[in-house]
Amino acid sequence: MNGKSEKMKDPSSSKAQPRGEKGFLTTVFDSLASVTLAITLLIILALTSILGTLIIQNARPDQYLQKYGPGLARVFHFLALDDMYRSWWFLSLLVLLLINIILCSTKRFPRTWKTMTQSPEVLDEGLFARSKFKGSVRRKVSPEEAVKSAREVLKNNYGKLRETRGPGSVTFFVDKGRFGRMGAYVVHLSILLLALGALYGGVMGFKGFVALAEGQTVDRVPLRNRPAAIKLGFSIRCDDFQVVYYPGTMQPKDYYSDLTILRDGQEVLKKRIEVNHPLIVDGIYFYQSSYGIDRGSNVTLQVLDPAGKISGPAVTVHPGQRFRVMGDPSFYVLQEIIPNAGGGQTGARLAQILGGSNREFFLLSDTPERDRMRGGPVYFRIQDMDIVEYTGLQVAWDPGVPIIWAACFVMILGLYLAFFVVHQRVWVKVEMDPDETAVLMAGTTNRNPASFEKAFENTLSQLKESLKR
Amino acid sequence: MDSSTFHILATFFYLFATFFYVAYLAFRTRGVGRVATSVAAAGVVVHTVGKGLRWVESYRLGIGHAPLSNMYESMSFFALCVMAGYLLLEWKFRQKTLGAVVAPIAFIILAANALFFPDEIRPLVPALQSDWLLYHVITSFVSYGAFAVSFGVSALYLVKAKAEERGMKKDSLLALFPDLKFLDEINYKSIAVGFPLLSLGIITGAAWANYAWGTYWSWDPKETWSLITWFIYAAYLHARLTRGWQGKKTAVLSIVGFAAVLFTYVGVNYLISGLHSYA
C-alpha cells in the first residue's frame, strides 16, 4: 500500500557501532549524508526562495530606499536580499544540498546495487520466511509434472524467468524491473549535472543587452551584470525594425528586426528575427526582446496662438528634450513619441512645466486641434515626425546549455525509473519430497504492493489449479 | 452552439454530478453511482468538445492558438484535468465516494471562472506564439490536476483522522468515505504522477524561456514558485519513501504543496509582477 514496502534502512542507524563511540568526523559525515538533512534543506530552500519573489531583485539602490525606507533597505542590502539567488548564503545552501546528495547517494548506492544485482536465485527457508507475499501447496503429483506446470504458469504471468536446479529441488526466479531501483540515483545524478551546466555556463558564458537603432552597427555588446562589454568578433547591423499590430488594436501581433552580420566589413548573413525565433552566430544567440523609439527620433511641432494662427517658427525636438516657445513663460518636455496611438495615427506625450507644477498632455496626428482645449498662450500641432526605432536585443552565449538539456533528459529518465518501473521478484521452488511434491512461492516488490499482491495471488491460484490435474 | 455554451453545459453537468455523488454517498445504491459517473463523464466530454471548439473558433477569428493562453482558458483546462484525473482514479480503484469531494471542486472552478474572467478569445502576445505553449501548459496543468486530487484526499484524511480520534459514530457522514489507509495511498499515488509531470512542466518552460528570451532560468517569480513547489513535493517524497512518514504528517505536507501550486498558478500573477503574467 505504501510507497515502498521494503523500507530502506538508513545505514547510519546500524547497530554495529554504538553511538557514544562515534568520532566527531563520523558524526559530521553521517549528518551530511542523512535524508533528514535533505528534507530540512529542501524545506529551507523553499522558504527562503519565497523572499526573493516578494522583495524586488537587482533594482537600483534608490528604488529600495523609496519602497522600503532606509532601515529595511540597509537590512536587505546587508543580507543580500536584493540579489538573493546569487548571495553567498543562498549559494551555500545549494552547495550543501549538492554535498548532501553526493554523500547520501554514495552511502546508499552499494546496498541498492547489491539488492538489484545479487538477488538470491534459490528460495531458502530464511528468504521464504522474510518474504511479505508467500504461499505453498502440497500435492501428490510427480515432480516433473509440477516443474512443468510451475514453469508454464510463471511464464504466462511474468514472462522471462531463470531456472536453478539444486539437489532435490528446482527454483524458478522472476526478476522484473530491477532498474527501477536506480531511479533515485539517476535523478540525483541529473541534479549534479544541472549544477555543473549552470556553473560552466555562468563562468564561461555571458549575457548582454544592446539597443540597436535602425541603421546602427555594433561589434561589442554591454554585459548585463558587470560594467563591461564583450567583443563579438563580428559586427551586427539593424537594417529595419517593424511592429505588426492585430488589426484595429494597439496590441502588437509581432515585432521583428532585419539584421545583417558583417565580418571585416563584408556582409555574410542576413536574417529576420522575431520573438521565439532568434539568430545564432558562432554559438552566440540574438533574441528579439524589446523595442522602442531611439533618442535620435524627432517631432516637428507647429506653434499656434489660441485663435489658431501660426504664432512662431515650428520647433523640432527629440525625446527628453526641454524647450520653450516664443510668447509662453512655460518650459515644455517631449516625454514620448507614440508611433501607434490607435487607428493608424501617431501621437506624442509632452509635459508643461510652469512654476513648480508639471502637467502632462497628448498630441494626436488625426485630431490636430485637440491641444487647443488645454488653454494657454500657445498650443501645438504635430507637423512632422521622424521616427527611428531601436530593437532591443538580448545577446547570450551559454556553453552550459547542452549540459543542462542532457541533465533534463537524465532527470526525466530517472523519474520514469523511480515512479513507473517497479522491481518485482518472485520465486517458485518445487521440492521433490518422496511422499508428495511441495511447491513454495514467495515474492517481494519495492513499490505498489497492492497491485503486486493481486498478480501474485492470481498466479498462485493458477498454480494450485494446474497441479490438480 | 459556441464554445461558451459548452462550457456552461459542462458547469451544470459537474453540478449535477455533485448531487448524484452526494446521493450515492448517502444511499449507496449502484444505480445512483452509475448515474453520477455517467453525468461526470458526460461533463468531461462536453467540456473537451468546448475546448476543441474554442480552438477552432480562434482560427476562425484569424488568431488561431491552443485554448491555453490566459486565466480563463487555463482555469477551464485545470478543471478538466481535475475531473478527468478523478474519473481515471475512480475507474482504476472502483471507488466512487471521492466524487462527492472532487466534482464540486471542478464545478466551483468553472463557475468562478465564468464569473471572474472574461471568456473572450484574445490574440496571443508575441512571447506566447510558440509550439512550446502546448507542451508546457499541458504538462504543468495535468500535474496541477494530480496535486489537486492529492490535496483533496489529504484534507479528507485529516478531517477523518480527527473524527476517528474523537470516536466517530458509525453512521456519520465521514464513515462513508474510504478508510484512512486508502486515502493515504491515493495521496502518494497522485503525487507520484504529479511530480514527474511538474518536473516536465518546469523543463519545457525552461527550454521555451531559453528559446524565446535567451536564458533558461532567470529566477522570475513564476519560475521560483514552481521550484518552491518542486522542493516541497521532493521533501514529501523523501520523507515518505526513505523516512517512512505516513498519514497525518504527509497529508499536511501535501496540503502545503498544493498551497504552493495555487500560489504559483494564481497568486504570482496577481500579487507579484514578472515575465510570466498571462496565466
Interface residues (C-beta under 8 A of the other chain):
Chain A: M1 N2 G3 K4 K7 M8 D10 V35 T36 A38 I39 L42 I43 L45 A46 S49 I50 G52 T53 L54 Q57 Y85 A184 A198 K207 Y246 T249 Q251 P252 K253 D254 Y255 E274 V275 N276 P278 Y285 Y287 S289 Q394 V395 A396 D398 V401 I404 W405 C408 M411 I412 L415 Y416 F419 A450
Chain B: I63 P123 V125 P126 A127 Q129 S130 K181 D184 E185 Y188 A192 V193 F195 P196 S199 L200 I203 A206 A207 N210 Y211 A212 W213 G214 T215 Y216 W217 W219 P221 T224 W225 L227 I228 F231 I232 A234 A235 L237 H238 A239 R240 L241 T242 R243 G244 Q246 A260 V268 I272
